[in-house]
């Protein structure tokens, strides 16, 4: 891992696996990571302790001596200086109906729908074990914390400045049954898979996702295809004949504008999206409002530079 954070000092005050894994990643990136010995309450296997605490050292120094402080939601945040970047992982959204629930791999797997997704080669469900979902949340926290280092802190910030909800990480990131059902009306995970194509339209390009229902795609392509064509009815055979399908899609798009193709695909419940060019992105005001892009003056002229994607506060 690149040693990019050697100039930073981190205090880890939490005991949850998510917080400790975030601390591990900060240490691997070169930061000096101290932990408060009093925060070590949960008993973990020796190998797990060694893994999570690799490169860290115990310390009793006050939080004001650090650039970053990470801790559990109930950590003492009130005495931390405004310039310190702080973060925590809530097991469940801290303002939601599950705010007082206790996390475990099994609970997180259940609310995220993954108990229906993780299976052995013979189809036997593999239920929650270990701490992989907590480590996943720790990775999210690490990425957001590093992104916040370049953001000017408010005069009177509310600590912690970064909050990650472990249940939302599981549900949002991983292709589990709950997410699949919300998007596709089915809990089968095969719906997440399928060939992707970029096809030329009269005035631009269209990205086409050819997974999901073949009946919907056949309806969209009309006379160009046979709804019962065995090359395309099943996902596996669709992958095997992706070149043929791509040519059919190109034939369908080549005499349509992008907007015409999008409207037709929406009506047929086929997933498509316009391919945006750089000029389109630079014209999107929301990217500047949320500091994903920033305007800077370089050599006397204004240019757009990449900002901090994790500083996005709202999605328009």
N, C-alpha and C positions, 0 to 999 in steps of 0.2 A: 504494500500500500504506500502511496506517495506521502512523504513526510512534509506536508504542506502547513501543518499547524504547530510547528515547533516553538513559535513565539507565544503560545497561549497556555494559560493555566486553568484547569477545570477542577471544580469541586463536585463530587458525586455524593449526594446526601440520601439517596433512596436505596431501598433493598429489593425492589421488584426486578425480575429478570430483564424487563424491557429497559429500565433505566441503566442497569449494570451493563447490558449489551451496548447501549449507546455510549457509555463510558469507555468500553473496550474499543469501539470504532474510533473514538476521539484519540485514544492512546495510540492506536495503530497508525493514525494520521500524524503522529508526532507531538501531540499536546501532552503536557505534564498533567496527569490525572491523579488527584488525591481523593480518598474517600473518607468519610466520617465513620470511624469504627463503631460508633453507637448505632449507626443505621443498619448494621448487619444483624438482622433478626431472623430471617428465614433460613432454615437449615437446608443446605443443598449438598449433593454428593461432592466428595473432594475433587473429583475431576472437573465438575461443573464450576466449583469455586475457583480452581486454578485457571480455567478457561476464561471466566468472566473478569477475574482480577489481574490477568496477565499485564504486566507493565505498570500497574497502579501502586500507590503507596498510601498508608494510613496517615492522616493529618488532623490536627486539631485547630488549624488556622481559621480565623473568621472569614465569612463569605466575601467580605469586601476586598480581600486580597486576590480574587479570581476574576477572570474574564468571562467564564461560563459557569453556571451552577445548574445542575440537573438533579431532580429529586422526585419523590413520590408526591401525589397531590396534596397530602397533609404536611409537607415539609414546611419549616418556618421561613416563609417568603418575605415577611414584613420588614426585615432589616437589610435587605439587599439593595445596593446602590443602583441608581437609574441606568448607568451605562452597562451593567452586567446583563449578558444574554442568559435568560433562564428558560427552562423547559421541563415539561412533565408528561407522563403518559397516564391518562385516565383509563381504567379498565373498560368502562362504558361511558358514553357521552355524559359529561358531568351535569348537564341540565335535563337529561332525559329520564324516562320512567325506570330505567335500569341503573340509575346513578349509584345506588347503594349495593349493587350486586358484587359478589366476589368472583374474580376471574380464575379460570383454570383452562388448560388446553381443551378439555372436553366441552366446557361451557362455551368457549369462544368458537369452537368448531361447530357446535350445535346452532348458535344464533347466526353464524355465518353460512350455514348450509353445507359445510364441507364433509359432514359425516355421510352424506349421500354421494360424495364425489371421490373421496380417497378410498381406493379399493385395491386388493391384491390382484395378481394376475388371473386368479380363478373367480373374481367378482366378489369375494368376501369383503364386507366393509371393514376398514381400518379406523377405529375410533381414536379420539384425541389422546395424545400422549406427548411427553416432552414439553418443550417450551418454544417451539418454532414460531408460533403466532406472536408471542411476546417479543421474540427477537426481531420479528418483522416490524413490529411497532417501534422498537428501539432503532431500527434502521431508518424509519420515517423521521423519528425525532432527530437523529444525527444529521440527516440531510437538511431538515428545516433549520436546525441550530446553526449549521455552517452557513446557510443562506442568509440568516439574520445578522451575521457578523458584518455585513456590508450595509446594513440599514441604520440610518440615524435614529437613535432611541428617542421616544417622546420625553418631554420634560418630566413628567410624572407617570412612568409606566406602571401598568398593573402586572405584577409578577404572579405566576409565570407568564412570560411573553409568548411562549409556544406551548400549545396543548395538542396532544395527539390522543385520539380515542381508539383504543385497541379493537373494539368491536367494529368500528367503521373501517379500520384498516383491513380487517379480514373480509368483510362483506364487499368493500369497494374494489379491492385489488385482485382478489382471486376469483377464478371463473366457476363459482359454485352454483348449486341448484337454485338458491334464492335469486341470485342475479340473473341466471338464465331464464327463470320463469318470468321475472319482471320484464325482460326484453323480448322474449320469444314465445311466452305462453306455454312453455313446457319445461320440465325439470331435467330433461335429458341433456347431458353435457356434450353430446355430439353436435348440438346446435352451435357451439362456440367455434366449430372448425369448418373450414371450407376454403376453396381457392379465392385469391384476390386478383383483381385485374385493374389496369389503368387503360381506359379506352378514349380515343380521340373523338371529340364532338366537333361541330362546325366552328365553335368559338372558344374552345378550351378542352379541358380533359376531365374525365369522370373516373373516380375510384369506385369499383363495384365489388361487393362482397357476395360470393356465390355459394355461401353455406346456407344452412336452414332449409326451408321448404322448396323442393324442386317444382312443385305445382305452382307456387307463386312466380318463380322465375320463368317457367314455361309460359304462364299467362302473360308476363311482360314481353317476352321475346316473340310471342304470337306464332305466325306461320313459319318462322325460321327454325322451329324445333318441334319435335314430337313429344308430348307430355309423358309418353311411356318409353322414351328412348333409354335403354338399359345403360348407356354410357354415362348418364347424368342423374338417374333416379336416386342412387345411393351416394353418400359422401365419398366413400372410397373410390368408386368408379369415376366420380367427378374429378377427383385428383388425378386419376390415371389418364383421363382424357381432357386435361386442363387446356392443352393447346387448341383442341377443336372447339371447346367452349369459349375460349378467349376470342377466337376468330368470329364466332357467331355473335358475341357481345359487341365486338368492334363493328360488325356489319349493321347491328341495330343502332349504335350510337352515331355512326358517321354522317347521317343526314339530319341529325337533331342538334339543337343547341343544348348547352348544359342545363339551362333552366327547364327546357322541355323534357329532357331525360330525367331530371330529378323529380318533376311532378308526376311523370308516368310511373317511375319506380316507387314513389311514395304511395300512389294509388294501388299498386300491386303488392305492397308490403315487402319490397326488396330493398336491402340496405345499400345505399349509394351516398356519395358525397362529392362535391366539386373539389378539384385539385386547385388549391390556391397558389398563386405565384407570389414572389417576394413583394412585388408592388402591392398586392392585396393585403398582405400582412402589415406592411408599413402604413397602410391607410386605415387600419383597424384602431379606432380611438381607445377601445377598451384595453388593448395591450399596453398603451401608454398610461392610461388611468391606473392600472394595477401594477405598473412598473416592471412588467415583463420586458418591455422595451423602454429605453430612456433616450431623451434628446440631449446630445452633447455638442459643444462647439469644438471642432478640431481644425486647426489651421485656418481659422476664420470662417468656417462654414459649418452649418448645423447638420449633424448626421445622427442616425438612429443606431444605438448600440444595445446589445443584449443586457437586460437587467437581471433581477432575481425572480425566477419563476415562482419560487415558494413564497414570495411576498404577496401573491394574489389574495385579496380579501373577499372578493365576491366574483361569481361567474355570471356575466350578463346573460 
